Amino acid sequence: MCKKLIQRVTASTLLLIWPLLGMADPIVFSSGIEGGGYWSAATRLQAVATDMGLEVQVEESPGSLHNLARLLDDGDPASLVLAQADALQHYLNEHPGVSDNIEILENIGQECVFILTGSNSAIQTDKDLQQSKDYKLAISSPDSGVAVTYAYMTTLVPGLAGTSVLYTDTEAAVNGLNAADNGEVDAVMLVHRPKEYSPEVDLALRNPDQFHFVRVTDERFKGELPGGEAVYRSLKLAIPVPDSEERREVATICVKGLLVANKEKLSRDQRDKLGELVTVHWMEVYATDR
């Protein structure tokens, strides 16, 4: 009897002190598509966190909106996500009252708009996309930050709304831009870091005789979004061509990428260690191209 009582007491005591021993559940980090820029950023952060004794579990995601939905779902374990600034603002506008749980921990750099067309396309600038010609634009997913970015772009430049969006495999869509039957879309849009070589952008950089980048330069993109501050910045990028000394100029707009936490889902120790990570060890996550 005494032995069983001791076992019960010991088990109860362990349950009480388990959190104090640092055995809390790992931070669930919803990132991006495996192999993509958000995924890479998340795995770098995971490595730095591990060295600090902070357990982080990285999970794949289709994009910013999916991440934010998980972050603000009380029944979902995700407590840390990556999201574009415009996607975050859009989500908070659509879900008033949840912003108190949100904490922006760090800026993870610029995410830039890349719109690709075939070499023979009449679409040279964003002004061409504003013409009522039933253009079709390929975007990977309605849950992606790309979809939110284009939605915001049409808010600032209403003429873009005449271009319809087709959610599809953007890599396949790029390969079809120069098809004899003109393919299923007229242009393909991506949003990612300037030095992140997606297969679509990589293909366009290597084959300037087959593809070109649409110039996104309308001054209205610099204006404020309804109900919030401006999140877009106009830039002229000089992007290195892979395996070459050449560079391609791309005039476009860029938006901040953010590391965002739900502070209600984190323990005090986890919040303290994340704070230390972004203030002391952040350059180990983003040493260059910030």
Order of alpha helices (4+ residues) and beta strands (2+ residues): alpha-beta-alpha-beta-alpha-beta-alpha-beta-alpha-beta-alpha-beta-alpha-beta-alpha-beta-beta-beta-alpha-alpha
